[in-house]
Amino acid sequence: MSFAERAALPFSIDMPADFQLVEGRGAPNTHVYSVRKAGKTFAMIYTGPASQFPIYDGEQVTAAGRVSVIVPEGTRRIAMEHLFQQPTAPNEIHVWLMSLSGADRDAAERIAQSVDPK
């Protein structure tokens, strides 16, 4: 995705240089993006009128303008997905992690935490 295409997105995202944001197919008035590295998908982002939030079972916490689903993993808690709702289009921005482990899970969580509506 080019700099101009990323600048036109309804959200900002902070990704390491070796990651890519790839747009997939969405329904009318929706967009779906995947955060990838070396062909592996780390996180997904949906923008549109109504997402399928929540995907994961867990504690729902509202903070920083979003609802997050938190799940226990060993001795720590992982934010598996986030939902931003706003009165203008896109009405929802839904970010979720893929099923990963170890360093990949940590990288996916950091990237997902960096997503913010513009």
Long-range contacts (C-beta under 8 A, 24 or more apart in sequence): 9-47, 9-118, 10-47, 10-90, 10-93, 10-117, 10-118, 11-45, 11-47, 11-84, 11-93, 11-115, 11-116, 11-117, 11-118, 12-114, 12-115, 12-116, 12-118, 13-45, 13-111, 13-114, 13-115, 14-111, 14-114, 15-111, 15-114, 16-107, 16-111, 19-111, 29-89, 29-90, 30-90, 31-90, 35-108, 35-111, 35-112, 37-107, 40-104, 41-98, 42-97, 42-98, 42-100, 42-104, 42-107, 42-108, 42-111, 43-95, 43-96, 43-97, 43-98, 43-108, 43-111, 43-112, 44-95, 44-96, 44-98, 45-93, 45-94, 45-95, 45-115, 46-92, 46-93, 46-94, 46-95, 47-90, 47-92, 47-93, 47-94, 48-90, 48-91, 48-92, 49-89, 49-90, 49-91, 49-92, 50-91, 50-92, 51-83, 51-92, 51-94, 52-94, 53-81, 53-83, 53-92, 53-94, 54-81, 54-83, 55-80, 55-81, 55-96, 56-80, 56-81, 56-96, 65-116, 65-117, 73-105, 78-105, 78-109, 79-109, 79-112, 79-113, 81-112, 82-112, 82-113, 82-115, 84-116, 84-117, 86-117, 93-117
